[in-house]
Amino acid sequence: MNYIWAGMLLLGIVFSIINNRPDLFTQALMESCTDAVQFMIGLTGIIAVWCGLMSIAKESGLIDKIAVKATPAMKFLFPQEKNKDTLVMMLMSFTANVFGAGNSATVFSLKAMEMLDRENGGSPVASDTMCMFMAVSMSMIQLVPITIIKIRNDLGSQNPSDIIMPSIIVGLIAMAASIAACKYFEARERRRKRCH
């Protein structure tokens, strides 16, 4: 990632020199820094509200009730995972993703991946559970993509919520493809181990 950022900065400098307008590079750099900070401040409210709601849901026992209802799906996705706390953390991440609070989901996802890494003994090779969790998290369906709706609203979209139905359709396709790919490679690895 450092190389990508360094490359982008160098390209900006080179193009500003080629066009004989070094002031444009400085101006664009300063404006983008300001825009980035304003963008993050705008999202902070959504992240704080969602994290608060998830904490309330966990403390009130709502997450446990959701976990019971989601048990068949979680067993299908993560048959090797037995740690209840890890499953609950993954479920919180999925719940945040489903409601489109992707930035808030990141907090829960990182914590869940930390727990999975400990269970995997800190191995440099990811476990099947880690791979499936990452694949599902990255492709999770969003019923209400709150963050995208907020961005579209801030940028002056006439109908910021028009994104909901396309988001659901694309999310379902992406999630199904991700799960299928993980299950295929899990089965292939099991067959390979049996043959040796």
Residue pairs with C-beta under 8 A, 6 or more apart in sequence:
12 25
12 28
12 29
13 22
13 25
15 25
16 22
16 23
16 24
16 25
42 150
42 154
43 103
43 147
43 150
46 101
46 103
46 104
46 146
46 147
46 150
47 101
47 103
47 104
47 107
50 96
50 99
50 101
50 104
50 146
51 104
51 107
54 63
54 92
54 95
54 96
54 104
54 108
56 62
57 63
57 66
57 92
57 95
58 88
58 92
63 88
63 91
63 92
63 95
64 88
66 91
66 95
67 74
67 84
67 87
67 88
67 91
70 91
74 81
74 87
74 90
74 91
77 132
77 136
77 179
78 87
78 90
78 129
78 132
78 133
80 127
80 128
80 129
81 87
81 90
81 116
81 119
81 129
83 115
83 119
85 115
86 112
86 115
86 116
86 119
89 108
89 111
89 112
89 115
90 108
90 112
90 133
92 108
92 112
93 105
93 108
93 109
93 112
93 137
94 105
94 136
94 137
94 140
96 102
96 104
96 105
96 108
97 105
97 137
97 140
97 141
97 142
98 140
98 141
98 142
98 143
99 142
99 143
99 144
99 146
100 142
100 143
100 144
100 145
100 146
100 147
100 148
100 149
100 167
101 146
101 147
102 142
102 145
102 147
103 147
105 137
105 140
109 133
109 137
112 133
113 130
113 133
113 134
116 127
116 129
116 130
116 133
117 130
119 127
119 129
120 126
120 127
120 129
120 130
126 134
128 182
128 186
128 189
131 182
131 185
132 179
132 182
132 186
135 178
135 179
135 181
135 182
136 175
136 178
136 179
138 178
139 171
139 174
139 175
139 177
139 178
140 171
140 175
141 168
141 171
141 172
141 174
141 175
142 167
142 168
142 171
143 164
143 168
144 164
145 163
145 164
145 167
148 163
148 167
149 160
149 161
149 163
149 164
150 160
152 160
152 163
153 160
